[in-house]
Amino acid sequence: MSETSAMAAEAAQDAIIDEFAFFADWTERYQYLIDLGRKLPEFPDAWKTDAHKVHGCQSQVWLVPSGDAGRLEFAAVSDSSIVTGLIALLLRVYSGRSADAIVSTEPRFIEAIGLAKHLSPTRSNGLAAMLQTIKQHARATLTA
């Protein structure tokens, strides 16, 4: 199960890299990120609690995990449209995967599409905090 899950995570990263290669400049890429964020499922206001808040983000970010070590799902949202787009990318790679696959999958798409160079330091820190939170939830299910 986890090998298939890891392969699916890698395939999701390849798809993201291919999609971003289609755009000529970062204005178009930012617009695409915003559009991806708008396509996320509805996030209930009741989930916007301190317990679900991701710390280390300048924007408000809430992330709710569900499932078990065999398959973890994540729902998340931000009050920033670009950050919500970043969430959409992270969820494509990590949500619906086994905890093992989540822990072992490095987010190579971030460097490959140039996000590392084109995000402000505060957004980069926020992206790292979201990724760390996702991986912490996965590690916690493995040790539970």
ABEGO torsion letter per residue (X at the ends): XAAAAAAAAAAAAAAAAAAAAABABAAAAAAAAAAAAAABBBBBAAABBAAABBBGBABBBBBBBBEBAABBBBBBBBABAAAAAAAAAAAAAABGBBAAAAAABBBAAAAAAGAAAABBAAAAAAAAAAAAAAAAAAAAAAAX
